[in-house]
Amino acid sequence: MHRQFGSPRACRGSVECASNRESKAMRLRDAVVAEFLGSALLLATVVGSGIMGDRLAGGNVGIALLANTLATGAGLVALIATFISISGAHFNPLVTLAEVCLGKLRWKHAGAYIAAQATGAVAGVVAAHGMFDLPLFEVSRHVRTGPSQWWSEVVASFGLLTVILNVAKRRMAFVPVAVGAYITAAYWFTASTSFANPTVTIARSFTDTFAGIRPVDAPGFIISELVGGALAVLLFRWLERSHTSSQRAPEAAGEQQTRDGGRRLREVSVDKTKKTGVRGTPRR
């Protein structure tokens, strides 16, 4: 899900260098705008559907959560499909940091990505509040804390990054559906309703609605999300090394068999030559 910003090869001339720099700057600008818009629309979806579901559910929390879940999952599919070819559609610092750890994104570009994600997420909360005639900024009073909640965020983040990294490696076109499906499921199988995103966590502390989280509870979630993301990257690296080793083993065995076969052919050839030489040598 990464996007390259230029080639490390040296430029041939000053005009070409200037053109390459301009092209890279434009691609980075487009990627940052995509991350901002994607994050904003994602938070508008999460918070807005939470408000709508809560208002229409008549106090039934299960119905409100179902509405919130379906809207978020569907929104993710649409947003990732829209922006994946521009920025990789991270919308999440965990994905961006994973790309850095795997050598697919530079730190300076990652900083621009994360800044865009954070500001976009807050902008999305403001947009949702404006649509439902609420104060643009609120301090959430929704309690979300404790070991079970933190562990839920570890599991949710680990699962999300594992899905993204492995699906992106093998079936890039399937990433939007895979991510949307995973988040839809994780809303229901985790006690925390699967935030799995540090900037989403921060932004949701500014809404005192169904989707909110108290600012004092946010650090526990963020730390748990970072732990889950790190574990997913470690697993992905281990799987890649294991897969590479399993591919090299048959190749090495085949090369050894080829070398052994060649050695046997040479030995047979030398043996025949010696025999022919002995029998065909005239006596004097």
ZISUL-V730815 format. One record per residue. D_LAST is the distance of its C-alpha to the last C-alpha in whole Angstrom. Layout:
((D_LAST) (D_LAST))
This chain:
((81) (80) (81) (79) (81) (78) (75) (73) (71) (73) (75) (74) (77) (81) (82) (79) (80) (84) (83) (81) (84) (86) (84) (84) (87) (89) (86) (87) (91) (91) (89) (92) (94) (93) (93) (96) (98) (95) (97) (100) (100) (99) (101) (104) (103) (103) (106) (108) (107) (108) (111) (111) (110) (113) (116) (115) (114) (117) (116) (113) (111) (108) (109) (109) (105) (104) (105) (104) (101) (100) (101) (99) (96) (97) (97) (94) (92) (94) (94) (90) (89) (91) (90) (86) (85) (87) (87) (85) (88) (88) (92) (91) (90) (88) (86) (86) (85) (82) (81) (81) (79) (76) (76) (77) (80) (81) (84) (86) (86) (87) (90) (91) (90) (92) (95) (95) (95) (98) (100) (100) (100) (104) (105) (104) (106) (109) (108) (109) (112) (113) (113) (115) (118) (117) (117) (114) (113) (113) (112) (111) (113) (110) (109) (105) (104) (103) (99) (99) (100) (97) (94) (95) (94) (91) (90) (91) (89) (86) (86) (87) (84) (82) (83) (83) (79) (77) (79) (79) (75) (74) (77) (79) (81) (83) (84) (88) (88) (86) (88) (91) (91) (90) (93) (95) (94) (94) (98) (98) (96) (97) (100) (100) (99) (96) (97) (93) (94) (95) (97) (99) (100) (101) (103) (104) (106) (108) (110) (112) (112) (110) (106) (107) (106) (108) (107) (107) (104) (102) (100) (99) (98) (96) (94) (93) (92) (90) (88) (88) (86) (84) (83) (82) (79) (78) (77) (76) (73) (72) (72) (70) (67) (67) (66) (64) (62) (62) (60) (58) (57) (55) (54) (52) (51) (49) (48) (46) (45) (43) (42) (40) (39) (37) (36) (35) (33) (31) (30) (29) (27) (25) (24) (23) (21) (19) (19) (18) (15) (14) (14) (13) (9) (7) (4) (0))
